[in-house]
Structures are given as structure tokens and as C-alpha cells.
């Protein structure tokens, strides 16, 4: 784990299928896939999916993370173009 250089939040790095690394907020979120889902999540295997969050892990299809770019106020400073 590491910290965001801008906001100081704890982040984890997920290896994406493309070979790049995605900074994600450190907080596991149980989900069920839904193509019209309310959130975009990054899975442990580096896939970006649309999903709905579930309250009980027993009802979850998997565990995902929110991209730190979606929540950091300084994301544009660090995003590669």
C-alpha cells in the first residue's frame, strides 16, 4: 500500500489486463455485476466492471475497488494522457 501524493489517502495498486497499474482506494467493496450498475469498480484481476454494491458479502459476486482517480481532488495532476 502507498499514499496519494496529492490528498494523502491510502491507495493500493491493481495490475490491469493492459499491463498498466491502477491506483484504487483501499477499501474492499462487495458487488454484483450489472451492465447498468450504479458504480464502476476495478476487480482484483484488473477488470473494470459496472456493478451494484451489496451490503452482505454472502450476496456478493466478488470484491472490487473504486479507482482513486474517481475520488481524488487532484486526479488530473497525475493522470497519464
C-alpha positions, 0 to 999 in steps of 0.5 A, a space after each residue: 500500500 502507498 499514499 496519494 501524493 496529492 490528498 494523502 489517502 491510502 491507495 493500493 495498486 491493481 495490475 490491469 489486463 493492459 499491463 498498466 497499474 491502477 491506483 484504487 482506494 483501499 477499501 474492499 467493496 462487495 458487488 454484483 455485476 450489472 451492465 447498468 450498475 450504479 458504480 464502476 469498480 476495478 476487480 482484483 484481476 484488473 477488470 473494470 466492471 459496472 456493478 451494484 454494491 451489496 451490503 452482505 458479502 454472502 450476496 456478493 459476486 466478488 470484491 472490487 475497488 473504486 479507482 482513486 482517480 474517481 475520488 481524488 481532488 487532484 486526479 488530473 495532476 497525475 493522470 497519464 494522457 
